Amino acid sequence: MSAMDKITPFSQYTYEICKSRFSSEKAAQIYSQRHLFSKKNKREQNCIRQALASTSKQSLILDLPCGTGRISYFLYELGFRVTGADYSVHMIEEANKQLHVSDISFEQQDIMSIRHPDHTFQAAVCNRLFHHYPAAETRRAALKELMRVTDGPIIVSFFNSLSLSACFSKVKNFLKNKKPIDRVPISFYTFKKDIEACGLKIDGSYYCRFGISPQTYLKLVKK
Ligand SMILES: C[S@@+](CC[C@H](N)C(=O)[O-])C[C@H]1O[C@@H](n2cnc3c(N)ncnc32)[C@H](O)[C@@H]1O
């Protein structure tokens, strides 16, 4: 049974939208070029590197969702063994195109029902997924599943509402009378409540551009 079997229709809807949005060949091709050489990519990598500073090299890390593998390849360069996983088979196909080392493998997985036994990984990275989950129960279900398969820290990004960019979007949406259900910033406090409800605690926070960019990283460990 998946963690999503018992949830509200709204959570189910936003979770399904996120899966289908990236599930085409075209979406995967576009995504594979999108962040590669950007400053944003470097800043994200920097946050993840800091969050994993005390994780021993050679640890097996789950990168979920891996998209087309940009973070998986970065983790490999840092010295980790990596399993990259994503719901979209097209993303996995793109990720596999660059594969030339045995310390990375890519596979299709749904974050809500990961086909691995408990405690398989020594750490997990979940980059750029939670801003697609506006409902707390979706975020909590995903966190619990990551927690099940991971012994060490979980590094997770979210869109922080306390940032200039998030404030601009809020004003823009207000003026257009729009209530977005995707790419939704949430407060640090809201996410902290999700984290604590799952039996996790925050062990570090890292910002792409503090106060400007919404992209924020947390290092979570079991309580
Ligand atoms: C914005 S992309 C981020 C990809 C990657 N983490 C990165 O930063 O480049 C979001 C990814 O989440 C994947 N995804 C959406 N729903 C998922 C689910 N239920 N389980 C696993 N992956 C999912 C999509 O296929 C897509 O590749």
Ligand as a Chemical Component Dictionary entry (heavy atoms), coordinates in Angstrom:
data_LIG
# 
_chem_comp.id                   LIG 
_chem_comp.type                 NON-POLYMER 
_chem_comp.pdbx_formal_charge   0 
_chem_comp.three_letter_code    LIG 
# 
loop_
_chem_comp_atom.comp_id 
_chem_comp_atom.atom_id 
_chem_comp_atom.alt_atom_id 
_chem_comp_atom.type_symbol 
_chem_comp_atom.charge 
_chem_comp_atom.model_Cartn_x 
_chem_comp_atom.model_Cartn_y 
_chem_comp_atom.model_Cartn_z 
_chem_comp_atom.pdbx_ordinal 
LIG C1  C1  C 0  11.928 20.017 -10.742 1  
LIG S1  S1  S 1  12.434 18.381 -11.136 2  
LIG C2  C2  C 0  13.878 18.207 -10.095 3  
LIG C3  C3  C 0  14.835 17.150 -10.581 4  
LIG C4  C4  C 0  16.193 17.092 -9.847  5  
LIG N1  N1  N 0  16.048 16.871 -8.440  6  
LIG C5  C5  C 0  16.991 18.334 -10.096 7  
LIG O1  O1  O 0  17.107 19.160 -9.173  8  
LIG O2  O2  O -1 17.507 18.503 -11.205 9  
LIG C6  C6  C 0  11.206 17.426 -10.326 10 
LIG C7  C7  C 0  11.332 15.958 -10.594 11 
LIG O3  O3  O 0  10.434 15.249 -9.739  12 
LIG C8  C8  C 0  10.011 14.080 -10.406 13 
LIG N2  N2  N 0  8.839  13.561 -9.718  14 
LIG C9  C9  C 0  7.601  14.099 -9.671  15 
LIG N3  N3  N 0  6.793  13.350 -8.908  16 
LIG C10 C10 C 0  7.530  12.303 -8.457  17 
LIG C11 C11 C 0  7.251  11.185 -7.635  18 
LIG N4  N4  N 0  6.035  10.979 -7.119  19 
LIG N5  N5  N 0  8.241  10.300 -7.379  20 
LIG C12 C12 C 0  9.484  10.490 -7.905  21 
LIG N6  N6  N 0  9.802  11.522 -8.711  22 
LIG C13 C13 C 0  8.842  12.434 -8.964  23 
LIG C14 C14 C 0  9.776  14.578 -11.822 24 
LIG O4  O4  O 0  9.736  13.531 -12.755 25 
LIG C15 C15 C 0  10.963 15.521 -12.007 26 
LIG O5  O5  O 0  12.050 14.866 -12.575 27 
# 
loop_
_chem_comp_bond.comp_id 
_chem_comp_bond.atom_id_1 
_chem_comp_bond.atom_id_2 
_chem_comp_bond.value_order 
_chem_comp_bond.pdbx_ordinal 
LIG C1  S1  SING 1  
LIG S1  C2  SING 2  
LIG S1  C6  SING 3  
LIG C2  C3  SING 4  
LIG C3  C4  SING 5  
LIG C4  N1  SING 6  
LIG C4  C5  SING 7  
LIG C5  O1  DOUB 8  
LIG C5  O2  SING 9  
LIG C6  C7  SING 10 
LIG C7  O3  SING 11 
LIG C7  C15 SING 12 
LIG O3  C8  SING 13 
LIG C8  N2  SING 14 
LIG C8  C14 SING 15 
LIG N2  C9  SING 16 
LIG N2  C13 SING 17 
LIG C9  N3  DOUB 18 
LIG N3  C10 SING 19 
LIG C10 C11 SING 20 
LIG C10 C13 DOUB 21 
LIG C11 N4  SING 22 
LIG C11 N5  DOUB 23 
LIG N5  C12 SING 24 
LIG C12 N6  DOUB 25 
LIG N6  C13 SING 26 
LIG C14 O4  SING 27 
LIG C14 C15 SING 28 
LIG C15 O5  SING 29 
# 
